[in-house]
Amino acid sequence: MELYWGDLHNHCGISYGYGSLANALTAARAQLDFGAVTGHALWPDMPPRQPGFEFVVDFHKHGFAKLAAKWDDVIAQVNAANMDGEFVTFNSYEMHSRRYGDYHILSPAPDLPLVDGDAPAALLAQLDGRPAFAIPHHVAYVPGYRGIIWERFDSALSPLVEVYSKHGCGMSDDGPFPYLHTMGPRDGRTTVRRGQALGHRFGYTASTDHHAGYPGSYGDGRLAVWADAKTRPAIWDALLARRTFAVTGDKIACSFAINGAAMGSEISAGERQIVLSVRGCDALDRLTLYKNNAPWRVIGRHDLEPRAGDVFKVRLEMGWGWAADGYEWEGRLKLRDGELLGVETCFRGRSVLAPSQEMADDDAMNALDNRIMAQENDVLDWRCTSFQNHSTLHPSTAALILEIRGDAHTTLEVLLNGVRARASLGELLACSRGVHMKPYNAEAFLLHRAIPEWAYTLHAAWTDNAPALPCDVYDLEVRQVNGQYAWVSPIFVES
Ligand SMILES: [Zn+2]
């Protein structure tokens, strides 16, 4: 099977977000293999319009009406963007709910109707047998304040749960990426771990929940599937089978199987042969295999054995500066005495999570021309945009991750907007180096430290002969040194 990357939950100007659907689809295609662009459709138990709450009620009602008026055109555009083997799309819309928590409906049906109802099940029941499911998202908000209500969750309707997005990470109440948005804190009663402890069986996704038409925006959540082909039916089958994992941004490739059954599987076994492998994008810091919500085996950075090799990853990061509306980069990399094996883009759109009173709709918002223009064995040309960092704790940079075959003498020559830099892999294995675009107070770029292959790849195998519960649940968390994560869908083993 092949690994494909996507974003199944994000917004633009088709409802109460910003930017055109066409630009959103262009951004998705530039970095992903599949995607949906989600319309905000309904909020059956929206609080009444009252003093101090007028703006919130009004932008929701306006957004829902906008989507309803354009729905036929929206699905026509989304369907037209679906091209087997190149880029796969799904149709999608979202229901807010205090009673159930928020869900988005996802379907491969080209004629998905926009229906009304007061529960995810009520929406799905009206689809006349079209394939569809409902994914709960930003689950860890306070119950009644649009966090998930696990007692009303039905895994038959929801094989997947979104565990990470711009809202933060909902895996647990003590993990990284706490919720900091205006919707309030993360609550231990609604986390993913809580849902598992209650016995629900589901797989993991991440998506951006971006609100200005930039699906796949780096750092805001992406998901991967293992699928037979890059087609609507094959990726749909992978989603249904929960052959999925969630990442924050870096495309950390993970495989995980027990007795040959892939992530997401339900099997029966006394003895469990557990096999996993990870190919990261930065040095691996910690891999945690959970059994029944508790760490069962941990591999740390210090456990990885250095070994000789000729493959390295180097990250080239661009940004900083003052350009809140974007700074455009045009770059060329030339490799001397080395081979460019691959490149991964870490492009972002301007960061927007919710409408604000100051911001007007603008079709051209995030109409960015972020792309690789040419790639050869020893040359790479690209164009991208970075933004002034959102805060000193929230990067808005753009980056490329280069995989290079070479040795200490291999040299990277970078030309970015007329500024040149040069460093050998030997120098970059020792330390990173930054380059400013002007003498003071300007954008900059950074050649990160080079990472040898042994530090970003890992294979592990264990045998577990000790069933603990009628159904034991195994899942995986990967953390890189740069703080990027992957969360791999569980395997459910009955004894
Ligand atoms: Zn949303």
Boltz pocket constraint, residues with backbone or C-beta under 6 A from the ligand:
constraints:
  - pocket:
      binder: B
      contacts: [[A, 9], [A, 10], [A, 11], [A, 38], [A, 94], [A, 209]]
      max_distance: 6.0
